[in-house]
Amino acid sequence: MRGTSVRQARCRGWVAARLVCGAVIGAIATGCVGLAGSPGQTGRAGEVVVSASERAAAVATPVPRVPLAVTADTLFWRTLHAGAYDQIPRVMTLLKAAYLQNPRDAQTTAHVGFLHAWAGAERVRLAEVPPTITDQLILARTFFARAAALDPTDARVQGFHAVFEMSDATIQRDSAAFAAGLARGRAAIAAWPEFNWFTIGYSLSGRDHASPLFREGLEMQWKTLDACNRTAIDRTNPTMAALFQGEAAEQDPRRRRACWNSWIAPHNVEGFFLNMGDMLVKSGDWQTGVKIYAIARGMSSYPQWAYRDVLEARIANAEQNVAAFRRPEAGADSPRILLGSKIACVACHQR
């Protein structure tokens, strides 16, 4: 859109926002997140539950997108691909204005969830992390839950819903809710293994290195490699020659999306091996971690990756990082696994 059109679209969004302002305030006060007359009921901690008829209608008849949503999408991707964390509030304003115009748009709803997730995941960028940062994670769960209900065919969103259900349960110290989120995550894995083994396993990388959940998360990374390579990887001497050779021949669009770099995640592969190497180092197997890190160098996109220096430092300091990665709390500039770092999202998504 031209600048004038963008401003006009924003104005329409603000009109919608003003019209529902009172409804939103009332919804917050009662713990309900149904906006602008949404008939959805509320579940745990205000989570919207979309009826079966609404879900069926959403799948059968896609909701037309409003112009502001298309504008907001463009700004969302431009900001994420630039790694411009400080611009999140600006993008959030536009996305939520679009959401208020059409809360049945599953794509806009998911993007609001992604933006809250990014804000919470890379919180160590902040000079001081306030207690209210938990709001980002709780709102990520809320919007992913809504998006998953609006489009139950999107296994990616189902996985992200599970991750932030577990995150919220961890904040609330609710073991039953965490178990429910993990069960949802395993269902998402069944729907799209190559994508959600990574998604769910990545979220478990922050667990104690000796815990069963951490070990399961690491196993999920190995399973991702096996699935993407179409054969079992030698775990003592992992190489990806067969995977790299098979990239051009891969015809399955879901496998290409999950296993390779794409427009959405320009450095998906490099980020994957950075995370998996971190998990192996944290587990104590830093020697195999170094081998996994080194695989990322085989990507043709590696020289353009903004965070290749991070990976090279990981290789150089792998043995010392075993203890560093196991510390429950690390300083902002101390070595930490990818999940808790300043590049938890942009390692894969920044151009």
Secondary structure by P-SEA (a helix, b strand, c coil): ccaaaaaaaaaaaaaaaaaaaaaaaaaaaacccccccccccccccbbbbbcaaaaaaaaaccccccaaaaaaaaaaaaaaaaccccaaaaaaaaaaaaaaaccccaaaaaaaaaaaaaaaaacccccccccccaaaaaaaaaaaaaaaaaccccaaaaaaaaaaaaaaaaaaccaaaaaaaaaaaaaaaaaccccaaaaaaaaacccccccaaaaaaaaaaaaaaaaaacccccccccccaaaaaaccccccaaaaaaccccccccaaaaaaaaaaaaaaaaacaaaaaaaaaacccccccccccccaaaaaaaaaccccccccccccccccccccccccccccccccccc
